[in-house]
Amino acid sequence: MRPLPHFLQSPLLRSVPGVYHAFGGVDPVEGRGHRERLAEAFSIPPEAVGALKQVHSADVLEFDLRDADVPGGWRREGDGLWTAAPGTGVGVRTADCVPILLAHREVPLVAAVHAGWRGLASGIVREAVRVLAERVGDRAVSGLVAAAGPCARACCYEVGEETAGALSALPGAVLRKGDEPGKWFADLQAIALSELAHAGMPPSGVESVGPCTVCSNRFHSYRREKSLTGRQFSLIYIYR
C-alpha cells in the first residue's frame, strides 16, 4: 500500500456521528491526483465530493453533483459549500488560507469554507453559519460544531495596511504591529474562530486544528513556496 498523504483531524468533528473529515496536507506520493487521493487514501468516491472555484467571496452554495470531479463537471464560483445528503461531501483547497469544516450533531448537514483575508473581511464565516441555520431552523447554531484548520498564523503572516485595515474592522481581529512601518502580522485561524463566535456558535462548539502552514513543511504554503506551491484539500463527508 502506498503511503497516505499527511492529514489532521479535529477531535470535535470526530465526535459527530455519521461524518468523516480530514484537513489535508502534503502527499508524499508524487503525481497522485485528486481523484486517486480521495479513493485510495480516504475510500471516498470522488464523484460524491464537491468543490467550487474559489474567488475570495462571501458566497455559500448548496452542493450539486456537477460540482464533483467528474467528466463534464463544472466549477461554480464561491467559497462555501454545504450538503445535507448522505453519501456526499464537500471540500476546499488552501495554501495559507483557513479551511473551516462544519457539521451538525443531530441532522446530516456539513459544510466546508475557504476563508482567506478577503473572505474573512467579506463575512464568509458568518454567511456560512447563517445559511446552515436557515436550513435547519433554530436548532442549527446550538447543534453546529466547527474546526478551523492549518493556515497562516501571526508568527509568519505579515500584511500591509490595506489588509490590516480590512481585518481590523472585524470584532476580535487578532493583529500585532510589525517591525517595519505599515506592516502587521495577522492570525487568520484566530480571526476565523472569532468570526464563528460572533456568528453565534458557543466556545464549546469550535476549535482550532494544526500548525501554521508557513512554518510546517507538512502543508503547502503560498507564502513559503510562492508560485510553485500545491494546494491541500480538506473535506467533510456524510457517510450515513
Secondary structure as a PSIPRED ss2 file (coil, helix, strand):
# PSIPRED VFORMAT (PSIPRED V4.0)

   1 M C   1.000  0.000  0.000
   2 R C   1.000  0.000  0.000
   3 P C   1.000  0.000  0.000
   4 L C   1.000  0.000  0.000
   5 P C   1.000  0.000  0.000
   6 H C   1.000  0.000  0.000
   7 F E   0.000  0.000  1.000
   8 L E   0.000  0.000  1.000
   9 Q C   1.000  0.000  0.000
  10 S C   1.000  0.000  0.000
  11 P H   0.000  1.000  0.000
  12 L H   0.000  1.000  0.000
  13 L H   0.000  1.000  0.000
  14 R H   0.000  1.000  0.000
  15 S C   1.000  0.000  0.000
  16 V C   1.000  0.000  0.000
  17 P C   1.000  0.000  0.000
  18 G C   1.000  0.000  0.000
  19 V E   0.000  0.000  1.000
  20 Y E   0.000  0.000  1.000
  21 H E   0.000  0.000  1.000
  22 A E   0.000  0.000  1.000
  23 F E   0.000  0.000  1.000
  24 G E   0.000  0.000  1.000
  25 G C   1.000  0.000  0.000
  26 V C   1.000  0.000  0.000
  27 D C   1.000  0.000  0.000
  28 P C   1.000  0.000  0.000
  29 V C   1.000  0.000  0.000
  30 E C   1.000  0.000  0.000
  31 G C   1.000  0.000  0.000
  32 R C   1.000  0.000  0.000
  33 G C   1.000  0.000  0.000
  34 H H   0.000  1.000  0.000
  35 R H   0.000  1.000  0.000
  36 E H   0.000  1.000  0.000
  37 R H   0.000  1.000  0.000
  38 L H   0.000  1.000  0.000
  39 A H   0.000  1.000  0.000
  40 E H   0.000  1.000  0.000
  41 A H   0.000  1.000  0.000
  42 F H   0.000  1.000  0.000
  43 S C   1.000  0.000  0.000
  44 I C   1.000  0.000  0.000
  45 P C   1.000  0.000  0.000
  46 P H   0.000  1.000  0.000
  47 E H   0.000  1.000  0.000
  48 A H   0.000  1.000  0.000
  49 V E   0.000  0.000  1.000
  50 G E   0.000  0.000  1.000
  51 A C   1.000  0.000  0.000
  52 L C   1.000  0.000  0.000
  53 K E   0.000  0.000  1.000
  54 Q C   1.000  0.000  0.000
  55 V C   1.000  0.000  0.000
  56 H C   1.000  0.000  0.000
  57 S C   1.000  0.000  0.000
  58 A C   1.000  0.000  0.000
  59 D C   1.000  0.000  0.000
  60 V E   0.000  0.000  1.000
  61 L E   0.000  0.000  1.000
  62 E E   0.000  0.000  1.000
  63 F C   1.000  0.000  0.000
  64 D C   1.000  0.000  0.000
  65 L H   0.000  1.000  0.000
  66 R H   0.000  1.000  0.000
  67 D H   0.000  1.000  0.000
  68 A E   0.000  0.000  1.000
  69 D C   1.000  0.000  0.000
  70 V C   1.000  0.000  0.000
  71 P C   1.000  0.000  0.000
  72 G C   1.000  0.000  0.000
  73 G C   1.000  0.000  0.000
  74 W C   1.000  0.000  0.000
  75 R C   1.000  0.000  0.000
  76 R C   1.000  0.000  0.000
  77 E E   0.000  0.000  1.000
  78 G C   1.000  0.000  0.000
  79 D C   1.000  0.000  0.000
  80 G E   0.000  0.000  1.000
  81 L E   0.000  0.000  1.000
  82 W E   0.000  0.000  1.000
  83 T E   0.000  0.000  1.000
  84 A C   1.000  0.000  0.000
  85 A C   1.000  0.000  0.000
  86 P C   1.000  0.000  0.000
  87 G C   1.000  0.000  0.000
  88 T C   1.000  0.000  0.000
  89 G E   0.000  0.000  1.000
  90 V E   0.000  0.000  1.000
  91 G E   0.000  0.000  1.000
  92 V E   0.000  0.000  1.000
  93 R E   0.000  0.000  1.000
  94 T E   0.000  0.000  1.000
  95 A C   1.000  0.000  0.000
  96 D C   1.000  0.000  0.000
  97 C C   1.000  0.000  0.000
  98 V E   0.000  0.000  1.000
  99 P E   0.000  0.000  1.000
 100 I E   0.000  0.000  1.000
 101 L E   0.000  0.000  1.000
 102 L E   0.000  0.000  1.000
 103 A E   0.000  0.000  1.000
 104 H E   0.000  0.000  1.000
 105 R C   1.000  0.000  0.000
 106 E C   1.000  0.000  0.000
 107 V C   1.000  0.000  0.000
 108 P C   1.000  0.000  0.000
 109 L C   1.000  0.000  0.000
 110 V E   0.000  0.000  1.000
 111 A E   0.000  0.000  1.000
 112 A E   0.000  0.000  1.000
 113 V E   0.000  0.000  1.000
 114 H E   0.000  0.000  1.000
 115 A E   0.000  0.000  1.000
 116 G C   1.000  0.000  0.000
 117 W H   0.000  1.000  0.000
 118 R H   0.000  1.000  0.000
 119 G H   0.000  1.000  0.000
 120 L H   0.000  1.000  0.000
 121 A H   0.000  1.000  0.000
 122 S H   0.000  1.000  0.000
 123 G C   1.000  0.000  0.000
 124 I H   0.000  1.000  0.000
 125 V H   0.000  1.000  0.000
 126 R H   0.000  1.000  0.000
 127 E H   0.000  1.000  0.000
 128 A H   0.000  1.000  0.000
 129 V H   0.000  1.000  0.000
 130 R H   0.000  1.000  0.000
 131 V H   0.000  1.000  0.000
 132 L H   0.000  1.000  0.000
 133 A H   0.000  1.000  0.000
 134 E H   0.000  1.000  0.000
 135 R H   0.000  1.000  0.000
 136 V H   0.000  1.000  0.000
 137 G C   1.000  0.000  0.000
 138 D C   1.000  0.000  0.000
 139 R H   0.000  1.000  0.000
 140 A H   0.000  1.000  0.000
 141 V H   0.000  1.000  0.000
 142 S H   0.000  1.000  0.000
 143 G H   0.000  1.000  0.000
 144 L E   0.000  0.000  1.000
 145 V E   0.000  0.000  1.000
 146 A E   0.000  0.000  1.000
 147 A E   0.000  0.000  1.000
 148 A E   0.000  0.000  1.000
 149 G C   1.000  0.000  0.000
 150 P C   1.000  0.000  0.000
 151 C E   0.000  0.000  1.000
 152 A C   1.000  0.000  0.000
 153 R C   1.000  0.000  0.000
 154 A C   1.000  0.000  0.000
 155 C C   1.000  0.000  0.000
 156 C C   1.000  0.000  0.000
 157 Y C   1.000  0.000  0.000
 158 E E   0.000  0.000  1.000
 159 V E   0.000  0.000  1.000
 160 G C   1.000  0.000  0.000
 161 E H   0.000  1.000  0.000
 162 E H   0.000  1.000  0.000
 163 T H   0.000  1.000  0.000
 164 A H   0.000  1.000  0.000
 165 G H   0.000  1.000  0.000
 166 A H   0.000  1.000  0.000
 167 L H   0.000  1.000  0.000
 168 S H   0.000  1.000  0.000
 169 A C   1.000  0.000  0.000
 170 L C   1.000  0.000  0.000
 171 P C   1.000  0.000  0.000
 172 G C   1.000  0.000  0.000
 173 A C   1.000  0.000  0.000
 174 V C   1.000  0.000  0.000
 175 L E   0.000  0.000  1.000
 176 R E   0.000  0.000  1.000
 177 K E   0.000  0.000  1.000
 178 G C   1.000  0.000  0.000
 179 D C   1.000  0.000  0.000
 180 E C   1.000  0.000  0.000
 181 P C   1.000  0.000  0.000
 182 G C   1.000  0.000  0.000
 183 K C   1.000  0.000  0.000
 184 W E   0.000  0.000  1.000
 185 F E   0.000  0.000  1.000
 186 A E   0.000  0.000  1.000
 187 D C   1.000  0.000  0.000
 188 L H   0.000  1.000  0.000
 189 Q H   0.000  1.000  0.000
 190 A H   0.000  1.000  0.000
 191 I H   0.000  1.000  0.000
 192 A H   0.000  1.000  0.000
 193 L H   0.000  1.000  0.000
 194 S H   0.000  1.000  0.000
 195 E H   0.000  1.000  0.000
 196 L H   0.000  1.000  0.000
 197 A H   0.000  1.000  0.000
 198 H H   0.000  1.000  0.000
 199 A C   1.000  0.000  0.000
 200 G C   1.000  0.000  0.000
 201 M C   1.000  0.000  0.000
 202 P C   1.000  0.000  0.000
 203 P H   0.000  1.000  0.000
 204 S H   0.000  1.000  0.000
 205 G H   0.000  1.000  0.000
 206 V E   0.000  0.000  1.000
 207 E E   0.000  0.000  1.000
 208 S E   0.000  0.000  1.000
 209 V C   1.000  0.000  0.000
 210 G C   1.000  0.000  0.000
 211 P C   1.000  0.000  0.000
 212 C E   0.000  0.000  1.000
 213 T C   1.000  0.000  0.000
 214 V C   1.000  0.000  0.000
 215 C C   1.000  0.000  0.000
 216 S C   1.000  0.000  0.000
 217 N C   1.000  0.000  0.000
 218 R C   1.000  0.000  0.000
 219 F C   1.000  0.000  0.000
 220 H C   1.000  0.000  0.000
 221 S C   1.000  0.000  0.000
 222 Y H   0.000  1.000  0.000
 223 R H   0.000  1.000  0.000
 224 R H   0.000  1.000  0.000
 225 E H   0.000  1.000  0.000
 226 K H   0.000  1.000  0.000
 227 S H   0.000  1.000  0.000
 228 L H   0.000  1.000  0.000
 229 T C   1.000  0.000  0.000
 230 G C   1.000  0.000  0.000
 231 R C   1.000  0.000  0.000
 232 Q E   0.000  0.000  1.000
 233 F E   0.000  0.000  1.000
 234 S E   0.000  0.000  1.000
 235 L E   0.000  0.000  1.000
 236 I E   0.000  0.000  1.000
 237 Y E   0.000  0.000  1.000
 238 I E   0.000  0.000  1.000
 239 Y C   1.000  0.000  0.000
 240 R C   1.000  0.000  0.000
